[in-house]
Amino acid sequence: MGARKQFLELAPGELVVDRVVATCRAAAGWVGVVLPPGAAWSGSPIDALIEGGADRYASIAAGIAALPTGADIVVIHSASHPLASLDLVRRLVQAVDDGADGAVPFQRTADVIKRVAADGTLTTVGREGLGMAQAPTAWRRSILDKALATVDEATEEGEAVEAIGGRVVAIDGELANLHITDAGSLDLARHLAARTRNPTP
């Protein structure tokens, strides 16, 4: 995108990461921000500024290591999903509080999913039970600690928890909780952000 997307403007006077921090602050008693090495923080007050690792998985591990010892449920958010609502975060936490090891927003696909081979050939995967995982996610701290200590490599924390047999449940995602990946999705996020307000506790 030509720049670190978390530091791009989402709305006048508001960066992408600012919206994520505001949502987390409204939902949680402790908020830490994991940033790339050398990046400075000039946003709203947080409880910890943490230097990230070489990839997302390593950065998550660094963030978890900085948590206070009393934290039993952990929410992992991502600046690439700045429009996740406070209600979604609370539903994720409630699912873990109700007994799940982890909870992930799940947006069911309305279209048939196809897999494309290197030569361009398509194979039908289907639609039933398929969809996209979103951020944020919520986890039981003890299970997440075990997964990170046991699984050396994973795409994200959900894969690690699943690998040790943890029970991860789907929570209905939100259509507006889009993933910013390029200029087009950033423009759409800006349009949607203009119609919503920062969450408050």
ROVORO-465521 format. One record per residue (C-alpha): residue in one letter; x, z, y. Coordinates in Angstrom, 3 decimals. Each point is the difference from the previous one (the first is absolute). Layout:
# ROVORO-465521
<torlo A; <X; Z; Y>>,
...
***
This chain:
# ROVORO-465521
<torlo M; <0.000; 0.000; 0.000>>,
<torlo G; <3.050; -0.072; 2.246>>,
<torlo A; <-0.103; 3.764; 0.562>>,
<torlo R; <-0.785; 3.241; -1.808>>,
<torlo K; <-3.777; -0.220; -0.208>>,
<torlo Q; <-0.554; 3.751; 0.281>>,
<torlo F; <1.331; -0.173; 3.568>>,
<torlo L; <-2.110; -2.963; 1.105>>,
<torlo E; <-2.929; 0.562; 2.347>>,
<torlo L; <-3.374; 0.502; -1.662>>,
<torlo A; <-1.926; 0.727; 3.190>>,
<torlo P; <1.014; 0.513; 3.635>>,
<torlo G; <2.309; 3.005; 0.042>>,
<torlo E; <-0.266; 0.477; -3.780>>,
<torlo L; <2.461; -1.127; -2.655>>,
<torlo V; <-0.991; -0.761; -3.585>>,
<torlo V; <1.666; 3.211; -1.217>>,
<torlo D; <-1.763; 2.056; 2.684>>,
<torlo R; <-3.404; -0.711; -1.557>>,
<torlo V; <1.258; 1.038; -3.437>>,
<torlo V; <1.467; 3.253; 1.321>>,
<torlo A; <-3.237; 0.792; 1.849>>,
<torlo T; <-2.017; -0.445; -3.196>>,
<torlo C; <2.387; 2.165; -2.006>>,
<torlo R; <0.068; 2.682; 2.698>>,
<torlo A; <-3.794; 0.176; -0.074>>,
<torlo A; <-0.019; 0.417; -3.781>>,
<torlo A; <3.060; 2.083; -0.838>>,
<torlo G; <1.691; 3.232; 0.967>>,
<torlo W; <3.506; -1.482; -0.141>>,
<torlo V; <1.118; -3.513; 0.930>>,
<torlo G; <3.410; -1.551; -0.563>>,
<torlo V; <1.053; -3.515; 0.984>>,
<torlo V; <2.507; -1.961; -2.077>>,
<torlo L; <1.892; -2.533; 2.099>>,
<torlo P; <2.756; -2.528; -0.668>>,
<torlo P; <3.523; 1.387; 0.494>>,
<torlo G; <0.908; 0.101; 3.675>>,
<torlo A; <-3.570; -0.406; 1.264>>,
<torlo A; <-1.081; 2.369; 2.780>>,
<torlo W; <-3.372; 1.740; 0.274>>,
<torlo S; <-1.843; 0.121; 3.319>>,
<torlo G; <-3.560; 0.430; -1.229>>,
<torlo S; <-2.264; 3.024; -0.119>>,
<torlo P; <1.366; 3.319; -1.322>>,
<torlo I; <0.630; 0.127; -3.757>>,
<torlo D; <1.319; 2.675; -2.342>>,
<torlo A; <2.973; -1.941; -1.368>>,
<torlo L; <1.887; -3.223; 0.614>>,
<torlo I; <1.510; -1.287; -3.251>>,
<torlo E; <2.534; -2.747; -0.592>>,
<torlo G; <-1.259; -2.506; -2.533>>,
<torlo G; <1.787; -1.596; -2.914>>,
<torlo A; <0.894; -3.522; -1.070>>,
<torlo D; <-3.576; -0.841; -1.069>>,
<torlo R; <-3.532; 1.407; 0.126>>,
<torlo Y; <0.396; 2.036; -3.178>>,
<torlo A; <3.187; 1.658; 1.258>>,
<torlo S; <-1.647; 0.693; 3.346>>,
<torlo I; <-2.942; 1.681; -1.709>>,
<torlo A; <2.393; 2.223; -1.945>>,
<torlo A; <1.727; 0.980; 3.255>>,
<torlo G; <-3.320; 0.870; 1.595>>,
<torlo I; <-1.145; 2.080; -2.963>>,
<torlo A; <3.299; 1.901; -0.005>>,
<torlo A; <-0.649; 1.064; 3.599>>,
<torlo L; <-3.458; 1.455; -0.682>>,
<torlo P; <-0.574; 3.740; 0.413>>,
<torlo T; <-0.107; 1.891; -3.289>>,
<torlo G; <-3.640; 0.996; 0.393>>,
<torlo A; <-1.359; -3.566; 0.050>>,
<torlo D; <-2.082; -0.596; -3.135>>,
<torlo I; <-1.720; -3.280; 0.950>>,
<torlo V; <2.042; -2.770; 1.609>>,
<torlo V; <-1.274; -3.027; 1.919>>,
<torlo I; <2.367; -2.973; 0.200>>,
<torlo H; <-0.913; -2.413; 2.755>>,
<torlo S; <1.518; -3.290; 1.122>>,
<torlo A; <0.288; -1.534; 3.444>>,
<torlo S; <-0.999; -3.322; -1.537>>,
<torlo H; <-3.561; 1.371; -0.436>>,
<torlo P; <-0.679; 1.504; 3.445>>,
<torlo L; <-3.798; -0.320; -0.058>>,
<torlo A; <-0.721; 2.260; -2.984>>,
<torlo S; <-2.692; 2.393; 1.138>>,
<torlo L; <0.106; 3.782; 0.078>>,
<torlo D; <-2.972; -0.021; -2.377>>,
<torlo L; <2.033; -1.986; -2.533>>,
<torlo V; <2.868; 2.497; 0.161>>,
<torlo R; <-2.399; 2.886; -0.547>>,
<torlo R; <-1.624; -1.716; -2.992>>,
<torlo L; <3.425; -0.541; -1.565>>,
<torlo V; <0.958; 3.643; 0.458>>,
<torlo Q; <-3.354; 1.125; -1.394>>,
<torlo A; <0.535; -2.059; -3.162>>,
<torlo V; <3.302; 1.766; -0.657>>,
<torlo D; <-1.518; 3.369; 0.860>>,
<torlo D; <-2.698; -0.784; -2.573>>,
<torlo G; <2.583; -0.437; -2.761>>,
<torlo A; <1.622; -3.446; 0.159>>,
<torlo D; <3.800; -0.236; 0.058>>,
<torlo G; <-0.186; -2.752; 2.576>>,
<torlo A; <-2.515; -2.056; 1.949>>,
<torlo V; <0.420; -3.536; 1.323>>,
<torlo P; <-2.342; -2.055; 2.207>>,
<torlo F; <-1.221; -2.995; -1.982>>,
<torlo Q; <-1.573; -3.078; 1.569>>,
<torlo R; <-1.749; -2.043; -2.689>>,
<torlo T; <0.594; -3.730; 0.116>>,
<torlo A; <-2.942; -2.257; 0.798>>,
<torlo D; <1.881; -3.062; -1.231>>,
<torlo V; <1.307; -1.084; -3.372>>,
<torlo I; <3.678; 0.890; -0.392>>,
<torlo K; <2.363; -2.728; -1.206>>,
<torlo R; <3.627; 0.233; -1.131>>,
<torlo V; <2.283; -2.870; 0.994>>,
<torlo A; <3.016; -0.997; -2.101>>,
<torlo A; <3.282; -1.314; 1.373>>,
<torlo D; <-1.170; -3.583; -0.589>>,
<torlo G; <-3.226; 0.582; 1.959>>,
<torlo T; <-2.280; 0.305; -3.042>>,
<torlo L; <-2.895; 2.440; 0.462>>,
<torlo T; <-1.308; 2.453; -2.575>>,
<torlo T; <-3.203; 1.957; 0.554>>,
<torlo V; <0.404; 3.781; -0.038>>,
<torlo G; <-3.588; 0.855; 0.920>>,
<torlo R; <-1.839; 2.205; 2.448>>,
<torlo E; <-1.567; 2.895; -1.917>>,
<torlo G; <1.767; 3.265; 0.751>>,
<torlo L; <2.661; -1.674; 2.144>>,
<torlo G; <0.856; 0.686; 3.596>>,
<torlo M; <2.659; 1.046; 2.486>>,
<torlo A; <1.538; 3.424; 0.432>>,
<torlo Q; <0.216; 1.194; 3.585>>,
<torlo A; <1.722; 2.802; 1.892>>,
<torlo P; <-0.087; 2.925; 0.548>>,
<torlo T; <0.146; 1.725; -3.362>>,
<torlo A; <-0.391; 3.677; -0.965>>,
<torlo W; <1.842; 1.907; -2.728>>,
<torlo R; <0.304; 3.350; -1.694>>,
<torlo R; <3.425; 1.211; 1.149>>,
<torlo S; <1.120; 1.286; -3.403>>,
<torlo I; <-0.788; -3.313; -1.708>>,
<torlo L; <1.612; -2.052; 2.755>>,
<torlo D; <3.185; 2.096; -0.154>>,
<torlo K; <0.163; -0.517; -3.762>>,
<torlo A; <-0.565; -3.758; 0.310>>,
<torlo L; <2.702; -0.448; 2.634>>,
<torlo A; <2.459; 2.058; -2.052>>,
<torlo T; <-0.784; -1.926; -3.203>>,
<torlo V; <-0.503; -3.630; 1.063>>,
<torlo D; <3.112; -1.539; 1.564>>,
<torlo E; <-1.588; -3.249; 1.173>>,
<torlo A; <-3.562; -0.897; 0.927>>,
<torlo T; <-1.761; -2.254; 2.471>>,
<torlo E; <-1.886; 2.954; 1.432>>,
<torlo E; <-0.970; 3.592; -0.762>>,
<torlo G; <-3.120; -0.929; -1.981>>,
<torlo E; <2.043; -1.918; -2.550>>,
<torlo A; <2.290; 3.018; -0.429>>,
<torlo V; <-2.875; 2.447; -0.525>>,
<torlo E; <-1.668; -2.367; -2.472>>,
<torlo A; <3.307; -0.296; -1.906>>,
<torlo I; <0.023; 3.736; -0.787>>,
<torlo G; <-3.649; -0.011; -1.083>>,
<torlo G; <-1.567; 1.251; 3.210>>,
<torlo R; <-3.686; -0.652; 0.625>>,
<torlo V; <-0.373; -2.187; 3.081>>,
<torlo V; <-3.529; -0.759; 1.178>>,
<torlo A; <-1.402; -2.737; 2.217>>,
<torlo I; <-1.765; 0.903; 3.225>>,
<torlo D; <-2.045; -2.650; 1.774>>,
<torlo G; <2.262; -1.667; 2.525>>,
<torlo E; <-0.900; -1.434; 3.374>>,
<torlo L; <-0.195; -3.667; 0.954>>,
<torlo A; <1.404; 0.802; 3.452>>,
<torlo N; <2.995; 1.766; -1.569>>,
<torlo L; <1.992; -3.199; 0.004>>,
<torlo H; <3.680; -0.336; -0.853>>,
<torlo I; <2.092; -1.238; 2.929>>,
<torlo T; <2.423; -2.542; -1.445>>,
<torlo D; <0.265; -2.735; 2.628>>,
<torlo A; <-0.973; -0.992; 3.533>>,
<torlo G; <-3.501; -1.024; -1.080>>,
<torlo S; <-0.817; 3.328; -1.641>>,
<torlo L; <1.466; 1.841; 2.995>>,
<torlo D; <-2.298; -1.949; 2.334>>,
<torlo L; <-2.991; 0.911; -2.172>>,
<torlo A; <1.066; 3.660; -0.071>>,
<torlo R; <0.232; -0.012; 3.788>>,
<torlo H; <-3.500; -1.429; 0.245>>,
<torlo L; <-1.384; 2.687; -2.328>>,
<torlo A; <1.991; 2.783; 1.670>>,
<torlo A; <-1.574; -0.850; 3.335>>,
<torlo R; <-3.385; 0.896; -1.513>>,
<torlo T; <1.043; 3.381; -1.430>>,
<torlo R; <1.295; 3.235; 1.485>>,
<torlo N; <2.833; 2.231; -1.086>>,
<torlo P; <-1.195; 2.622; -2.470>>,
<torlo T; <-0.291; 3.644; 1.016>>,
<torlo P; <0.043; 3.051; -2.265>>,
***
